[in-house]
Amino acid sequence: MVDLTAETARLMKVTEAIVAELDRQGVAEAVADLGFDPLEVARVVIRAADVDLVPVSKAADLMHLTDTPAETARLTKVAEAIVHEMNRQGMADTLEDQDFAVMELARVVIRAADGEVVPFRRPYS
């Protein structure tokens, strides 16, 4: 039961992060009007974020790069999962028309899926 509770809490945290980031980017109302389901996006991105693609190496950190190849691969995989789910829900064209930044959403949901606190960020200008 604890696992189910933890999984549900994680799902809700990621869902809230998705909604907050869409709101920050100014696209929440547009996709809500089309019947957007953020819970389904959260399920998809959690599955994508939980896949280990490449072993993490500290060599990139020593070179002062911002992301390791594993982090970049994970970010890309989550962004692709978001785009695929947005296409499946029929939201992709609406988001594209509004200059939606999928990589920003991917970064936010990875942080939420990993249990990090996602601080409030200023709305897009």
C-alpha positions as CSV (number, residue, x, y, z in Angstrom):
1,M,0.0,0.0,0.0
2,V,2.9,2.4,0.7
3,D,4.2,1.9,-2.8
4,L,0.8,2.7,-4.3
5,T,0.6,5.8,-2.1
6,A,4.1,6.9,-3.1
7,E,3.4,6.3,-6.8
8,T,0.1,8.2,-6.6
9,A,1.9,11.1,-4.8
10,R,4.6,11.1,-7.5
11,L,2.0,11.1,-10.3
12,M,0.2,14.0,-8.7
13,K,3.4,16.0,-8.2
14,V,4.4,15.5,-11.8
15,T,0.9,16.4,-13.0
16,E,0.9,19.6,-10.9
17,A,4.4,20.5,-12.4
18,I,3.1,20.0,-15.9
19,V,0.1,22.2,-15.3
20,A,2.2,24.9,-13.6
21,E,4.7,24.9,-16.5
22,L,2.0,25.1,-19.1
23,D,0.5,28.0,-17.2
24,R,3.9,29.7,-16.9
25,Q,4.3,29.4,-20.7
26,G,0.8,30.8,-21.2
27,V,-0.6,27.8,-23.0
28,A,-2.7,26.1,-20.2
29,E,-6.0,27.7,-21.2
30,A,-5.5,26.9,-24.9
31,V,-4.9,23.2,-24.2
32,A,-7.6,23.0,-21.5
33,D,-10.2,24.2,-24.0
34,L,-9.2,21.2,-26.2
35,G,-9.7,18.6,-23.4
36,F,-6.0,18.2,-22.5
37,D,-5.4,15.4,-19.9
38,P,-2.2,16.3,-17.9
39,L,-2.6,13.1,-15.8
40,E,-1.9,11.0,-18.9
41,V,1.1,13.1,-19.9
42,A,2.4,12.6,-16.3
43,R,2.1,8.8,-16.7
44,V,3.9,8.9,-20.0
45,V,6.8,11.1,-18.8
46,I,7.3,9.2,-15.6
47,R,7.8,6.0,-17.6
48,A,10.2,7.8,-19.9
49,A,12.1,9.5,-17.1
50,D,12.5,6.2,-15.3
51,V,14.4,4.5,-18.1
52,D,18.2,4.5,-17.7
53,L,19.7,5.0,-21.2
54,V,23.4,5.6,-20.6
55,P,25.4,5.0,-17.4
56,V,26.1,8.3,-15.7
57,S,29.8,9.4,-15.9
58,K,31.4,12.0,-13.8
59,A,33.9,12.8,-16.6
60,A,31.5,15.5,-18.0
61,D,31.3,17.1,-14.6
62,L,35.1,17.4,-14.5
63,M,35.0,19.2,-17.9
64,H,32.5,21.7,-16.5
65,L,29.7,20.7,-18.9
66,T,26.2,21.5,-17.7
67,D,24.7,18.1,-18.6
68,T,26.2,14.6,-18.9
69,P,25.4,12.5,-21.9
70,A,23.0,10.4,-19.8
71,E,21.1,13.5,-18.6
72,T,20.9,14.9,-22.2
73,A,19.6,11.5,-23.4
74,R,17.1,11.3,-20.6
75,L,15.9,14.9,-21.3
76,T,15.5,14.1,-25.0
77,K,13.6,10.9,-24.3
78,V,11.2,12.7,-21.9
79,A,10.7,15.6,-24.5
80,E,10.0,13.0,-27.2
81,A,7.4,11.3,-24.9
82,I,5.8,14.7,-24.2
83,V,5.6,15.5,-27.9
84,H,4.2,12.0,-28.7
85,E,1.5,12.3,-26.0
86,M,0.6,15.9,-27.1
87,N,0.2,14.6,-30.7
88,R,-1.9,11.7,-29.4
89,Q,-4.2,14.1,-27.6
90,G,-4.4,16.5,-30.5
91,M,-2.6,19.4,-28.8
92,A,0.6,19.6,-30.7
93,D,-0.6,22.1,-33.4
94,T,-2.0,24.4,-30.7
95,L,1.2,24.3,-28.7
96,E,3.3,24.9,-31.8
97,D,1.3,27.9,-32.7
98,Q,2.0,29.4,-29.3
99,D,5.8,28.9,-29.2
100,F,5.6,26.2,-26.6
101,A,9.0,25.2,-25.2
102,V,8.9,21.4,-24.8
103,M,12.4,21.2,-23.4
104,E,11.5,23.5,-20.5
105,L,8.5,21.2,-19.7
106,A,10.8,18.2,-19.9
107,R,13.3,19.7,-17.4
108,V,10.5,20.5,-15.0
109,V,8.8,17.1,-15.1
110,I,12.2,15.3,-14.7
111,R,12.8,17.4,-11.6
112,A,9.3,16.6,-10.3
113,A,9.6,12.9,-11.1
114,D,13.0,12.8,-9.3
115,G,11.4,14.3,-6.2
116,E,13.0,17.7,-6.3
117,V,11.0,20.7,-5.3
118,V,10.1,22.7,-8.3
119,P,10.2,26.4,-7.3
120,F,7.8,28.9,-8.7
121,R,9.1,30.6,-11.8
122,R,8.1,33.8,-13.4
123,P,5.6,33.6,-16.3
124,Y,7.0,33.7,-19.8
125,S,7.4,37.3,-21.0
